[in-house]
Amino acid sequence: MAEQYIVGVGAVIASLLGFLFLYCNSLIRFRGLSKLKRAASMEFPKGNSVNKTGNSEGVGTTDIIIVGAGNTGAALAYSLGKDGRRVRMIERDLNMPNRIVGELLYPGGYIKLIELGLEDCVDEIDAQQFLGYTLYKDGKETLVSYPLEKFQSHISGRTSHNGRFVQRLRKKAASLHNVTLEQGTVTSLIEENGIVKGVHYKNKSGQVLTAYAPLTIVCDGCFSNLRRSLCYPKVDIPSYLVGLTLTNCNLPKKNYGAIILGHPSPIILYPVSSTEIRCMVDVPSEKVPSVSNGEMACYLKTQVAPKVLPELYNSFMSAIEKKGNIRIMPAKIMAAAPHLTPGALLIGDALNMRHAITGGGMTVALSDVVILRDLLRPLHDLSDAFTISKYLESFYTLRKPMSSTINILANVLQKVFSASSNPAMENLQHTFLGYLRLGGMFSYGASAMLSGLCPSPLSLAFHFFSIAIYGVGRLLLPFPSPRRLWDGAKFLWVASSILLPYIYSEGIRQMFFPLTVPAYYRTLLEIKPTPSII
């Protein structure tokens, strides 16, 4: 009865906060976007206004150079090529990537794929529909389903081998006559008088070449060697992901992944094909055993295997014994901190990384591609590097709803899921799972954010306050004694100490008050139109 009272009071308070947040968010989006659209419609005619013939000053035969042909680069090359841009894409290795990350696409990311006209790239690669997760903790299950009731049946998440998906994107981009894909390693940017003019790169035979274009977009991934020229990188590696491929087994619930919460490491499982399951174990950076001397295999057998679901245990043990099947990937976190560089732009994991435990990277990347494509669409000429750079500064604010929501969720959940030996964090885990079990607007709203369908910082703040109210209420039951009040205060302190630093790193102003950011209002009126040569 008491818990129902707390839930009821919490629901009323949360509903009031939610109404306020959503009203403010709607007002911000309406006012900001209407100004941008109004200015654009005043300045440029509708339709594709790209200069398709003739060369801009100093451009040669390329409008845009894209460094990197991964998920972001290939999708961007295709979208810009479809708009008539002459794109040159340079990729270090055109062989199929063999990675253990970038395998999950949220429903929100799949919708972005449709917007780009690339939804067929998940066909013919044995991609699996993905509808959510089942969370396991102390013998209890919590189902988190993506809220897809209002969408058509084909709208859902997708899981697949990253390499197969990337190759499909590359093939689609290269099929356009105005997109050139070549293998080469970009070594540096060509800069003249503070303006990036192109790139130096080595081709397959080791020959040093140069390529010039009025705009260079760098998206060379999490191991980028060019980001230091375009941003202030501060990379943190809180843990490493140990990946295994399980065969001859099935997850308990079809089209759902599984997250097992337990000490010492959370375990994430999801299908990557009709016959394979990816198992990811999150291991703290300071405790990573060596693979070469057998310590990792021992760690997985003795510390992790007892926590694995019974129906997957034999396949898990077999995967450990399989030679070369244990792979390790650093889980990097890096907030976006770009500095404006005329003639160049940073995007993808080269710009911004979040913990891979929730698999949100591809969704953020595709959202960024859609935003950048829409910003570039009305521009006739890219040769005025300083003006273009000033205009594209708005990209870093416009991307915040999706990127900050998914980034913060991933980074916070990794900390909460990975610290079960800490009593305060253990309490946070139980509170979060209990909150999801409440159902209704609570679980629906949280899963909407986790799916990329509701990328709203204000919604994130609303659910944080709701979880805080619920968590403190649980601790005060059945009567708010001094000890329980102290425990409630500690709970709020721990929760805030996890969340607030990530909000600060993402940018409070850009997240919650975008109307106060000058770049948000920067419109196409600042760019003098150059007539197209037809």
Disulfide bonds with the S-S distance in Angstrom:
none
